[in-house]
Amino acid sequence: MNRRTLPALTALATATTLLLTACGGESPEADEKIPGAGESSAEASASASGDAAGADAIDRPEIKLPKDVELEFNWEKPSGTEEAAVLSDTQEYLRSVIFGITEQDPESSAYKFYSVPAGSGAAYAKEQIKSTVDAGYSVTGVQRFSSAKVKLMKDSLASVTYCQNEDEFFNKEVDSGKTLKGDSNSSNTFHFQVVLEEAKKVEGLWRVKAIEGNRGAAACAGQ
């Protein structure tokens, strides 16, 4: 594997249970202030980022990635308004995790904005960022996403499954700028499932509640 994605996932075993019982009760943090909303920091501004821009009136974090980092989303926008919003916020969550790494900030307000407080989605994002920063790395290259499927559920929940390819996405030493290519014999394809919850305080915003994934899944063969 070129990077460090899966080790953090293995520590999130509770996410699997949540994914299987996602239609259960609401989060106790659902009514809390959304982290980053209304802030004027570099990570939070009135400007929307990526595909979340346009007519969207939500005060979203501004996420700007370095020129040597690209996230390529090869998935079709759903025809349904809610489904499209779910997929768009999934995309922004994924961008926020990589943004936290490039900013070397495990407490980045960007991923906190797109994840439910105290949920495994927030824990995953923080662990991904912290473990990379602690190792003295950032990232470089192209991370590709495909085969997204959105499913709306009851209790203001939704799930998204997708494939992730990291064949051209690598760790980079912060001090030297050296790119670490990793083990070419290891699979760099992953299958993820994400559960999102609609925010109660910000209309139209979906936040990641749980995330669970597998490397080398047959569902993503050739992606």
N, C-alpha and C positions, 0 to 999 in steps of 0.2 A: 504494500500500500504506500502511496506517495506521501500521505499525511497521517493524521492522528484521529480520524473521525470516529471509528468504531469503539475504541477503548472506553470513551466516556459513555457511550450508549449502554455498555454492559453494566454500568453502575446504576442504570435507570430502570431496573426491573419492574418497578411499580408502574411504569408507563404502560407496560403490556396489559396489566390488569385494568387500567383506566381505559385503554383502547377497547377492551372487550365489554366494559360496562359504562361506556361513555354517555349513555342516556340516563344516567343516574342524577343525583342531586346537584344543585348549583354550587359553585365555588364560594367559600366564605369571604374571599377577597373581591368578589365581583363588583362591589359598590365602592371600592377604594379609588382614590385619585389615580389616573393613569400616569405612571412615571414618564417624565419627559414632556407631557402635554403642557403647552403654554410657556415652556422655558425658552430662553433666548440664547442658549449655548450653541456650540458648533454642531452638537448632535441633535439639537431640537430647534426648529424654526418654523415659520409660517409656510415655508416652501415644502411641497410634497416631494418625495423622491421616487425615481423610477416610474413604473406604470401606475403608481398611486396618484400621479399628478392629474391636472385637468380640472374638471368641475368639482372634484372632491374638496369639501370645505373643512376637512379634519386638519387640525394643526399637528402635522406629522414631523418626526425627526428628519433632518436633512442628512442623507447618507451619500457621501461621495467617496468612491473607492479610488485607489491609486491607478495610474495608467497601465501598470503591469498586471492588474488584477481584473478579470472579467467573469461575470456570471451570466451564462447564456441559457435563457429559458426557452426551450423548444416545445412549448405547449400551447394549445389553442385556448382562446378566451371563451369560457362557457357563455351560452346564450342567455341564461338566467341571470338577473341582476345580483341576487344574493350569492349564487355560486361564483360569479365573476369577482365579487368582493372578497369572498373567502380565499380564492386562489391568489388574488392580488396581494392580500395581506400575508399569505403564506410566503409568497415571493419576497415581500419586504422583510419578513422575519429572517429568512435565509440570508438576505443581503446584510441585515443588521448584525448577524453573527460574524460574518467575514469582516464587516466594518470594525467591529470590536477588536478583532485580531490585528488588522492593519493599523488601528489607532493604539494598539497595545493597552487596552483598557477593559479589564474584566468587569468593571462596574459601569460600562457604557449605558447611557440612558436610552440608546436606540433599541437594543434588544429588550430592555425592560418595557418599553412602550408596546412592543409587539408580543409580549408573553404575559400570561397570568401570574401575578405575584405568588411566590412559594410553589408554583407548579413545576412539573418536571421539564417543561419546555424552557423555563427560565433557568433551571439548574443545568440543563444540557448546554445552553448558550454560554453561561458563565464558565462551565468546566472546559468547553472547547477553547474559549478565549484564554482562560487562565493557564491551562496546561501548555498551550502554544507559547504564550508569553514567558512562562517560567522556564521553558526550554531554550529561550533566547531566539525564537523563530517568529517570523511573519509568514505570509504566503505570497505566491506569485503564479501566474498562468491563468488557464481557463477552466472553470468549473461548469459542467453542463448538466441541465435538468430536462427530463422528458417524461412522456407517458403519464401526465397528471390526470387524476380522476377525483372529482369532488362529489361528496354525498352530504346532503343536509339531513340532520337528525332532530329529534325533539329536544326541548329544554335549551334552545338557543345554542346548540352544538352542531358542529360539522366535522367531517373528516376529509383528508386529502392524502392520496397515495401518489408516489412519483418515483422515478428512477434518477439516480445521481451518478455521473461519471467523472472521475478524477484522473484520467490518463494523462492530462496535460496540466494538472494542478499540483503544486509542490510547496514544501516548506522552503523558507529562505532565511538564512542566518541574518539577524538584524545587524550585528556588528560588521560582518564582512560583506554582506550582500550576496553571498554564495548560495546558489540554488542547489537543493538536495533532491536528487532524482528518486531515491528510494529503491525498493526491490521491484524490478521489472517483472518478476514471476508471480507477484501477488496481485490478486484481483482488485481493481480500482472502481468497480461498479457496485452500487448499493441500491437497495429498495427501502424506501421510508414510508411510514404512515404517521400522519400528524392529526391530532385532534385540536380543534379551535373552538373558542367560546366567544359569543358576541358580547362586546362590552356594554355595560348598562349605562355608563356615564358618557360615552362617546358614540353617538348614533352612526352606524355603518362600519364600525371598527371591529375586526375579528382578531383575537389574540390566541397565541398557541398555548394550549394547556398541557399537552403531552406529545412526545415524539419517540418513535421506536423504529429501529432499522436493522437490516441484515446485509452483510457483504456477500457479493457473488450470487445473489438470488436469481433463480431461473427466470423470474418474471421480467428481469432487466437484461437478459442475455442479448448482446449485440447492440445495446443502447450506448 
